[in-house]
Amino acid sequence: MEPDNQRALLPFLQRYRAECGKTVWCYSGYTWEQLTGDSRGRCEVTDEILREIDILVDGPFVEALHDITLRFRGSSNQRIIDVKQSLATGTVVLWADKPLYSSHRM
């Protein structure tokens, strides 16, 4: 999510979304607050990039907080954010991890 990368990434994300329709995850290194506030992580296309992303794993990987028991993130400081819901509500909405398998029987 470096600003120079965002400018090149936006057309790719738009094309990927249009052609594949898959869920888009992004591991940013920046926090949600840095991406949505006034920081060096933002540029003129950041808001468009965020609209193309479904799930954001925010924050940098911190070796001292590394935890192999965490799903989809490497360190406990990182959050898994539902971007669509967060944009809609104006507040951080954490992704609700759904179980891979149903526990009920038919």
C-alpha positions, -999 to +999 in steps of 0.1 A: +000+000+000+029+024-006+014+053-025+036+047-056+024+011-056-013+021-052-012+041-084-001+011-103-023-013-083-056+004-089-060-005-126-050-041-118-076-044-090-103-029-111-096-053-139-093-083-116-126-074-099-144-070-132-130-102-148-128-126-118-152-113-092-132-130-064-128-117-028-098-094-026-076-095+005-049-069+011-020-070+036-011-034+039+016-027+065-004+004+073-032+007+098-068+015+088-064+048+105-033+056+084-050+047+052-082+066+059-066+096+077-040+121+069-008+102+066+020+093+042+002+060+035-025+079+015-025+093-020-051+104-045-062+068-053-063+053-017-100+057-014-106+040-047-082+012-038-101+006-005-134+003-024-118-025-045-107-044-014-130-067+006-107-076+035-077-056+049-051-071+072-038-039+086-007-030+105+029-040+101+041-075+110+059-073+143+083-102+151+080-097+188+042-102+185+044-132+160+018-158+169+014-189+147-020-196+162-035-165+145-054-171+113-046-150+082-022-127+100+013-130+115+013-109+146-012-100+172-011-062+164-027-069+130-064-067+125-086-083+099-110-057+087-142-060+067-135-030+044-170-028+029-187-027+063-161-003+076-166+021+047-203+019+051-204+026+088-174+049+091-159+028+118-136-002+119-156-034+115-136-065+122-141-095+098-162-122+112-144-154+105-168-181+095-161-218+102-149-238+072-172-266+080-207-268+094-210-287+127-246-297+122-256-329+103-283-333+077 
